[in-house]
Amino acid sequence: MQTAITLMGGLGMFLYGMNVMGEGLQKAAGSKLKKIIEMLTSNVVMGVLVGTVVTGIIQSSSATTVMVVGFVNAGIMTLSQAIGVIMGANIGTTVTAQLVSFSLEDIAPIALGIGIIFYMFTSKEKTKQVAEILIGFGLLFTGMEFMKQAVEPLSELESFRNALLFLSKNPVLGILAGFAITGIVQSSSASMGMLIALASQGLVPITAALPILYGDNIGTCVTSLISSLGASRNAKRAAIMHLSFNVIGTLLFMILLNKPIVAVVQYLDPTNTARQIANAHTLFNIINVILLLPFSKYIVKLAERIVPIKEEEIELATANTTKYLDERMFETPSIALGNTVQEVSRMGEKAKKSYNYSIKGLLEKDNKSIEKTFSSEKTVDILHKSILSYLLKLSNTNMNSDERIKADLLFHIVNDIERISDHAENIAEIDKMAIDSKCDFSETAETEIKDLSSLVLKNIENALSYINTKNHEMFDEIEETEKNVNMLVKQYRNEHLRRLEEGVCTIDSGIIFLDLLTNFERISDHCSNIAEKLNTLSK
């Protein structure tokens, strides 16, 4: 009983340490993680490199594959890109096993001490991030030491030794054991840690460890399979690709490559079973990628065969819902934030569409365009609520200070975009009123409306471009356009009052014209607000 309690405590500390270290690395990487993902192209080799690097940073292949499922679900990543990242994630996850296979328990207290002191007595964000990495490292190896101590008494139990010997003679049961352990703890690194702890006490020979190791790699697929439930069919295919890749690799090694890999790792470290297991884990994943990379397109086709494409499967399903937001991305806040920016930009395009429809309805007296304005505005409202809800949840994740500032600015920008769409709806309602009352504008007033509406559209487009490009030179252009809009609104209002006095315009058309000027001015104000928020990021 004491052995089980100590083993559970050690495993808990190991998992917590790995999580703390991973979060510290993520915070330190920050926006670089997003840039790494942006390196992804249709080139599957680049996908492998990206998957390896990202998993090495976040210390979890499960988190990477869940993130891939989220990207595929959002339509950001194709299946051809996803298979490369999934393969790379399997290589990246071997970093932890390599790390814990060395006996670094003696420096764990030093790392903990330095990390805790730095964390408690510094206010610098970067220093705190380094401190978190050190604390995670210390906890990881302290947990590893606990697990080694917990399993030490098992060496005296003949029944336990016989059970492990039985697994070495029955590799299928070993695979099932590895699968079950990883499926339960949801971490192949944790199950590898336990395996290495057993090996360090001389309890597990390499012949018994390999089947369990193969099962660990299959068990890590459970997380991505669970995350794909309720997602798009393409996301399910991504999870199936992950499972297929590991199952095919396991079959290859069990049938053809088991003896060669044993010979290689025993040659490299003849007496250290822990190092043999870590090296076998690394070799398994690297060789598996090398062998299966040329056949990646066939793994994609296999996934499509298992989860077939239905005729009704059309990407238009995202028309009135968010496209880039997925709570799976909360594992990596910097990437989740980057996706939120894309969704905000998408919302902005729909707000611009609302505005364009409202102007067309006004100038062409087109009822269809007016109805399209109302429809588009409803979509903007849905996106507005969804994005704000997502940002609220994202703000409760482990973001660094710069990311929190950016998230706070996005709150305000989303509200400004929603108000632009509201004013477009106001213009559409004015259009409807003008059509119903058979109101006609003078030739001068119509020219003024066209000039002003074009200037406002320019500011909307520049504000959206500013969101996408982060080009801070846009700020001056938006502010200059805002001044011109305000100047023209004031000028046109005065000229309109003069036309009213001269009887060129009617009272009814005059009220409508003034309401239009007010809405144009408000829309440009919100564009200026967006520019001011974005400009603060450069300071």
Order of alpha helices (4+ residues) and beta strands (2+ residues): alpha-alpha-alpha-alpha-alpha-alpha-alpha-alpha-alpha-alpha-alpha-alpha-alpha-alpha-alpha-alpha-alpha-alpha-alpha-alpha-alpha-alpha-alpha
